[in-house]
Amino acid sequence: MAEISKALGLGSTFDFNGKSYTCSPWTYRIQGEFEQYLEGHAMKTVKKMRQYLTEPEYGELVAKTHKDIAEGYYAFGSEPCMRAMQTLTHFKKVLHICLLPKHPDIDMNTVDELVQNRLEEMMAKVGEANSDPNPNGPGMTTDQIAG
């Protein structure tokens, strides 16, 4: 990505199936959407566990999950958030959220295709869109996203 594009936070571009796409950098909105996604995912997981738990165990798990959410456990940049981005399922969601600002019609089927066929490139594009234009700066690296 050109240095001016990096400095302006224009994102990274790529072509797929005859269409040009732009992967947006992590704005506060994108970060917030991913946090909400992780929180929702945590609660859905708790609800799936209900059938395996006693009522007191389930109540404790719900309370702990609510506490984690309230305390920012899933905050963007936190260790749990960074670990989540290193999984295929959650990386797909990050990519989807980063593509939506410029491509509001993109669906998860297209994201699945992108990840299935070009995973390394997509990880690099997310990293590129979020790299610091200052070579000595604290921006994200592809290695941090990929784990």
CYANA upper distance limits for C-alpha pairs under 8 A (distance plus 0.5 A):
  1 MET  CA      5 SER  CA      7.12
  1 MET  CA      6 LYS  CA      7.16
  1 MET  CA     12 SER  CA      7.19
  1 MET  CA    128 GLU  CA      7.62
  2 ALA  CA      6 LYS  CA      6.88
  3 GLU  CA      7 ALA  CA      6.66
  3 GLU  CA    133 PRO  CA      6.79
  4 ILE  CA      8 LEU  CA      6.60
  5 SER  CA      9 GLY  CA      6.51
  5 SER  CA     10 LEU  CA      5.84
  5 SER  CA     11 GLY  CA      7.68
  6 LYS  CA     10 LEU  CA      6.97
  6 LYS  CA     11 GLY  CA      7.61
  6 LYS  CA    129 ALA  CA      7.74
  6 LYS  CA    131 SER  CA      7.76
  6 LYS  CA    132 ASP  CA      7.61
  6 LYS  CA    133 PRO  CA      5.83
  7 ALA  CA    132 ASP  CA      8.17
  7 ALA  CA    133 PRO  CA      5.86
  9 GLY  CA     24 SER  CA      8.34
  9 GLY  CA     25 PRO  CA      6.82
  9 GLY  CA    129 ALA  CA      7.62
  9 GLY  CA    130 ASN  CA      8.26
 10 LEU  CA     24 SER  CA      7.24
 10 LEU  CA     25 PRO  CA      7.71
 10 LEU  CA    129 ALA  CA      7.93
 11 GLY  CA     22 THR  CA      6.68
 11 GLY  CA     23 CYS  CA      5.82
 11 GLY  CA     24 SER  CA      5.02
 11 GLY  CA     25 PRO  CA      5.82
 11 GLY  CA    128 GLU  CA      7.95
 11 GLY  CA    129 ALA  CA      4.82
 11 GLY  CA    130 ASN  CA      7.92
 12 SER  CA     22 THR  CA      5.99
 12 SER  CA     23 CYS  CA      5.68
 12 SER  CA     24 SER  CA      7.36
 12 SER  CA    125 LYS  CA      6.32
 12 SER  CA    126 VAL  CA      7.96
 12 SER  CA    128 GLU  CA      6.78
 12 SER  CA    129 ALA  CA      5.48
 13 THR  CA     20 SER  CA      7.42
 13 THR  CA     21 TYR  CA      5.96
 13 THR  CA     22 THR  CA      4.83
 13 THR  CA     23 CYS  CA      6.64
 13 THR  CA    125 LYS  CA      7.92
 14 PHE  CA     20 SER  CA      6.25
 14 PHE  CA     21 TYR  CA      5.89
 14 PHE  CA     22 THR  CA      7.11
 15 ASP  CA     19 LYS  CA      5.92
 15 ASP  CA     20 SER  CA      4.82
 15 ASP  CA     21 TYR  CA      6.45
 16 PHE  CA     20 SER  CA      6.96
 16 PHE  CA     21 TYR  CA      7.93
 16 PHE  CA    114 LEU  CA      8.28
 21 TYR  CA     99 LEU  CA      7.89
 21 TYR  CA    102 LYS  CA      8.18
 21 TYR  CA    103 HIS  CA      7.91
 22 THR  CA     99 LEU  CA      6.86
 22 THR  CA    102 LYS  CA      6.92
 22 THR  CA    103 HIS  CA      8.39
 23 CYS  CA     95 LEU  CA      8.02
 23 CYS  CA     98 CYS  CA      5.86
 23 CYS  CA     99 LEU  CA      5.48
 23 CYS  CA    102 LYS  CA      8.29
 23 CYS  CA    125 LYS  CA      7.33
 23 CYS  CA    126 VAL  CA      7.00
 23 CYS  CA    129 ALA  CA      6.97
 24 SER  CA     98 CYS  CA      5.47
 24 SER  CA     99 LEU  CA      6.67
 24 SER  CA    101 PRO  CA      7.48
 24 SER  CA    102 LYS  CA      7.96
 24 SER  CA    126 VAL  CA      8.41
 24 SER  CA    129 ALA  CA      6.72
 25 PRO  CA     98 CYS  CA      7.27
 25 PRO  CA    126 VAL  CA      7.95
 25 PRO  CA    129 ALA  CA      5.39
 25 PRO  CA    130 ASN  CA      5.63
 26 TRP  CA     30 ILE  CA      5.96
 26 TRP  CA     31 GLN  CA      6.45
 26 TRP  CA     98 CYS  CA      7.57
 26 TRP  CA    129 ALA  CA      8.45
 26 TRP  CA    130 ASN  CA      7.03
 27 THR  CA     31 GLN  CA      6.68
 28 TYR  CA     32 GLY  CA      6.46
 29 ARG  CA     33 GLU  CA      6.60
 30 ILE  CA     34 PHE  CA      6.74
 30 ILE  CA     97 ILE  CA      6.84
 30 ILE  CA     98 CYS  CA      7.24
 31 GLN  CA     35 GLU  CA      6.74
 31 GLN  CA     76 PHE  CA      6.33
 32 GLY  CA     36 GLN  CA      6.66
 32 GLY  CA     76 PHE  CA      7.82
 33 GLU  CA     37 TYR  CA      6.58
 33 GLU  CA     97 ILE  CA      8.00
 34 PHE  CA     38 LEU  CA      6.69
 34 PHE  CA     76 PHE  CA      7.86
 34 PHE  CA     93 LYS  CA      8.16
 34 PHE  CA     94 VAL  CA      7.21
 34 PHE  CA     97 ILE  CA      7.95
 35 GLU  CA     39 GLU  CA      6.69
 35 GLU  CA     74 TYR  CA      6.36
 35 GLU  CA     75 ALA  CA      6.20
 35 GLU  CA     76 PHE  CA      6.45
 35 GLU  CA     81 CYS  CA      8.26
 36 GLN  CA     40 GLY  CA      6.55
 37 TYR  CA     41 HIS  CA      6.53
 38 LEU  CA     42 ALA  CA      6.63
 38 LEU  CA     74 TYR  CA      6.92
 38 LEU  CA     81 CYS  CA      8.22
 39 GLU  CA     43 MET  CA      6.89
 39 GLU  CA     69 ILE  CA      6.89
 39 GLU  CA     74 TYR  CA      7.02
 40 GLY  CA     44 LYS  CA      6.63
 41 HIS  CA     45 THR  CA      6.62
 42 ALA  CA     46 VAL  CA      6.80
 42 ALA  CA     65 THR  CA      7.67
 43 MET  CA     47 LYS  CA      6.77
 43 MET  CA     62 VAL  CA      8.13
 43 MET  CA     65 THR  CA      7.51
 44 LYS  CA     48 LYS  CA      6.76
 45 THR  CA     49 MET  CA      6.93
 46 VAL  CA     50 ARG  CA      7.18
 46 VAL  CA     58 TYR  CA      8.39
 46 VAL  CA     61 LEU  CA      7.43
 46 VAL  CA     62 VAL  CA      7.19
 46 VAL  CA     65 THR  CA      8.40
 49 MET  CA     53 LEU  CA      7.14
 49 MET  CA     58 TYR  CA      8.30
 50 ARG  CA     54 THR  CA      8.17
 50 ARG  CA     58 TYR  CA      6.44
 53 LEU  CA     57 GLU  CA      6.18
 53 LEU  CA     58 TYR  CA      6.14
 54 THR  CA     58 TYR  CA      6.55
 55 GLU  CA     59 GLY  CA      6.52
 56 PRO  CA     60 GLU  CA      6.68
 57 GLU  CA     61 LEU  CA      6.70
 58 TYR  CA     62 VAL  CA      6.64
 59 GLY  CA     63 ALA  CA      6.61
 60 GLU  CA     64 LYS  CA      6.54
 61 LEU  CA     65 THR  CA      6.56
 62 VAL  CA     66 HIS  CA      6.63
 63 ALA  CA     67 LYS  CA      6.61
 64 LYS  CA     68 ASP  CA      6.60
 65 THR  CA     69 ILE  CA      6.71
 66 HIS  CA     70 ALA  CA      6.61
 67 LYS  CA     71 GLU  CA      6.55
 68 ASP  CA     72 GLY  CA      6.76
 68 ASP  CA     73 TYR  CA      5.56
 68 ASP  CA     74 TYR  CA      8.01
 69 ILE  CA     73 TYR  CA      6.22
 69 ILE  CA     74 TYR  CA      6.95
 73 TYR  CA     78 SER  CA      7.43
 73 TYR  CA     80 PRO  CA      7.51
 74 TYR  CA     78 SER  CA      6.94
 74 TYR  CA     80 PRO  CA      6.62
 74 TYR  CA     81 CYS  CA      6.09
 75 ALA  CA     81 CYS  CA      7.09
 76 PHE  CA     81 CYS  CA      6.34
 76 PHE  CA     82 MET  CA      8.25
 77 GLY  CA     81 CYS  CA      6.45
 77 GLY  CA     82 MET  CA      6.56
 78 SER  CA     82 MET  CA      6.66
 79 GLU  CA     83 ARG  CA      6.57
 80 PRO  CA     84 ALA  CA      6.56
 81 CYS  CA     85 MET  CA      6.88
 82 MET  CA     86 GLN  CA      7.18
 82 MET  CA    145 ILE  CA      7.82
 83 ARG  CA     87 THR  CA      7.58
 83 ARG  CA    147 GLY  CA      8.18
 84 ALA  CA     90 HIS  CA      6.23
 84 ALA  CA     91 PHE  CA      7.87
 85 MET  CA     90 HIS  CA      5.85
 85 MET  CA     91 PHE  CA      5.28
 85 MET  CA     94 VAL  CA      7.66
 85 MET  CA    145 ILE  CA      7.04
 85 MET  CA    146 ALA  CA      8.33
 86 GLN  CA     90 HIS  CA      7.84
 86 GLN  CA     91 PHE  CA      6.86
 86 GLN  CA    145 ILE  CA      6.70
 86 GLN  CA    146 ALA  CA      6.07
 86 GLN  CA    147 GLY  CA      6.25
 87 THR  CA     91 PHE  CA      6.40
 88 LEU  CA     92 LYS  CA      6.65
 89 THR  CA     93 LYS  CA      7.29
 90 HIS  CA     94 VAL  CA      6.84
 91 PHE  CA     95 LEU  CA      6.64
 92 LYS  CA     96 HIS  CA      6.58
 92 LYS  CA    111 VAL  CA      6.99
 92 LYS  CA    112 ASP  CA      7.48
 92 LYS  CA    115 VAL  CA      7.52
 93 LYS  CA     97 ILE  CA      6.59
 94 VAL  CA     98 CYS  CA      6.63
 95 LEU  CA     99 LEU  CA      6.67
 95 LEU  CA    111 VAL  CA      7.73
 95 LEU  CA    122 MET  CA      8.18
 95 LEU  CA    126 VAL  CA      7.56
 96 HIS  CA    100 LEU  CA      6.68
 96 HIS  CA    106 ILE  CA      8.09
 96 HIS  CA    107 ASP  CA      8.15
 96 HIS  CA    108 MET  CA      7.42
 96 HIS  CA    111 VAL  CA      6.77
 97 ILE  CA    101 PRO  CA      8.09
 98 CYS  CA    126 VAL  CA      8.32
 99 LEU  CA    103 HIS  CA      6.31
 99 LEU  CA    104 PRO  CA      8.15
 99 LEU  CA    106 ILE  CA      7.85
100 LEU  CA    104 PRO  CA      5.11
100 LEU  CA    105 ASP  CA      7.79
100 LEU  CA    106 ILE  CA      7.02
106 ILE  CA    110 THR  CA      7.17
106 ILE  CA    111 VAL  CA      8.16
107 ASP  CA    111 VAL  CA      7.09
108 MET  CA    112 ASP  CA      6.41
109 ASN  CA    113 GLU  CA      6.77
110 THR  CA    114 LEU  CA      6.68
111 VAL  CA    115 VAL  CA      6.65
112 ASP  CA    116 GLN  CA      6.40
113 GLU  CA    117 ASN  CA      6.46
114 LEU  CA    118 ARG  CA      5.94
114 LEU  CA    119 LEU  CA      7.26
114 LEU  CA    122 MET  CA      7.78
115 VAL  CA    119 LEU  CA      4.83
115 VAL  CA    122 MET  CA      7.22
118 ARG  CA    122 MET  CA      6.63
119 LEU  CA    123 MET  CA      6.67
120 GLU  CA    124 ALA  CA      6.68
121 GLU  CA    125 LYS  CA      6.60
122 MET  CA    126 VAL  CA      6.75
123 MET  CA    127 GLY  CA      6.70
123 MET  CA    142 THR  CA      7.03
123 MET  CA    145 ILE  CA      7.42
123 MET  CA    146 ALA  CA      7.25
124 ALA  CA    128 GLU  CA      6.37
124 ALA  CA    142 THR  CA      6.01
125 LYS  CA    129 ALA  CA      6.53
126 VAL  CA    130 ASN  CA      6.91
126 VAL  CA    142 THR  CA      8.21
127 GLY  CA    131 SER  CA      6.42
127 GLY  CA    140 MET  CA      6.64
127 GLY  CA    141 THR  CA      6.01
127 GLY  CA    142 THR  CA      5.22
127 GLY  CA    145 ILE  CA      7.25
128 GLU  CA    141 THR  CA      8.05
128 GLU  CA    142 THR  CA      7.84
130 ASN  CA    139 GLY  CA      6.98
130 ASN  CA    140 MET  CA      6.41
130 ASN  CA    141 THR  CA      8.38
131 SER  CA    139 GLY  CA      5.16
131 SER  CA    140 MET  CA      5.64
131 SER  CA    141 THR  CA      6.76
132 ASP  CA    137 GLY  CA      6.17
132 ASP  CA    138 PRO  CA      6.92
132 ASP  CA    139 GLY  CA      4.64
132 ASP  CA    140 MET  CA      7.51
133 PRO  CA    137 GLY  CA      7.82
133 PRO  CA    139 GLY  CA      8.42
140 MET  CA    144 GLN  CA      6.93
140 MET  CA    145 ILE  CA      7.92
141 THR  CA    145 ILE  CA      7.15
142 THR  CA    146 ALA  CA      6.51
143 ASP  CA    147 GLY  CA      6.24
